[in-house]
């Protein structure tokens, strides 16, 4: 193999695929990036068996020549060095030449680097997926749905299914749900599907979805999502992103969400977040993260936290609306801040069904996003 390629295009593709490389792999060749070059362009592949990413660079794009191919071929290069070397090369063009026994020379400007390559025939093949179960949705919508739910997945590997985000499709509604037993995030959106297309019990690792979100373009590009028996494939313009579906059955979380409330309030989201953030500083020192909320008859709430060593924070906050039984409630301030951070609304509606029942937080004007956190029982 011998070719010359524009460094920026090569570097961008390497950054995308390197997200699939794991330092903990037990298969040595998977610590490398596979490079295939032919008359159409260059394809880079990386995998850790749970996720695989493939990025394609065409020979030319928008009348600009990106790759000049002298000799087609393939090689696997150690990602540890290849990723850093390409990023630090001095010139705008990079020449890659692979000779006998996969010895690879990389030239750019005055630099020449020799790397020991591996046999691409030993690299595992990517999963073959039948494309008969698929949906399309805008990149920015998918990115937002991941952001609004993935933070609530469990980090406890003893229940692997809860480390994922559940995908369901029913009656043309795509819904994401994430729950770690203490909090829950759920977001839905309308999508166009072929009549009768349903989806249930598809859970994708929250970590994987966060890596996907880094690659997704911000602009409104359509992403194709293909579902197979144990794999999901995300198709972007020049990137294929494969991920494994988590084993197991996701628990039914619908029973956690109350249908009516004992107490309801509407409050300015930013003011509430700022007040809880200040109280969080003290609760963090106490390592409990517990903040208390007390409702008053004059349509105000008191937010407070205390530390036996440092003192106490107390704030009064006006609310737009407060109805029902006045409650005293304690909650994990970090969970509440995480939930408020992803709600893009000036005012939020918070529903309570008692001091020890789930707290439900939604944007005031929308019902497609819901955050739930469980309160804490405190001694006083």
FENSUL-V980962 format. One record per run of one state. SS is the DSSP state (A for helix, B for strand, O for the rest). FROM is the first residue (numbers start at 1). TO is the last residue. If there is no record, write none. Layout:
BEGIN
{{SS/FROM/TO} {SS/FROM/TO}}
END
This chain:
BEGIN
{{O/1/1} {B/2/6} {A/7/20} {O/21/27} {A/28/31} {B/32/38} {O/39/40} {B/41/47} {O/48/50} {B/51/58} {O/59/59} {B/60/61} {O/62/63} {B/64/65} {O/66/66} {B/67/71} {O/72/72} {B/73/78} {A/79/88} {O/89/92} {B/93/98} {O/99/99} {A/100/102} {B/103/108} {O/109/110} {B/111/116} {O/117/117} {B/118/118} {O/119/119} {A/120/122} {O/123/133} {B/134/138} {A/139/152} {O/153/156} {A/157/163} {B/164/170} {O/171/172} {B/173/179} {O/180/182} {B/183/190} {O/191/198} {B/199/205} {A/206/215} {O/216/221} {B/222/227} {O/228/230} {B/231/235} {O/236/238} {B/239/244} {O/245/253} {A/254/256} {O/257/262} {B/263/268} {A/269/285} {O/286/289} {B/290/295} {O/296/299} {B/300/307} {O/308/310} {B/311/318} {O/319/320} {B/321/324} {O/325/327} {B/328/332} {A/333/341} {O/342/346} {B/347/352} {O/353/358} {B/359/363} {O/364/368} {B/369/373} {O/374/375} {B/376/376} {O/377/380}}
END
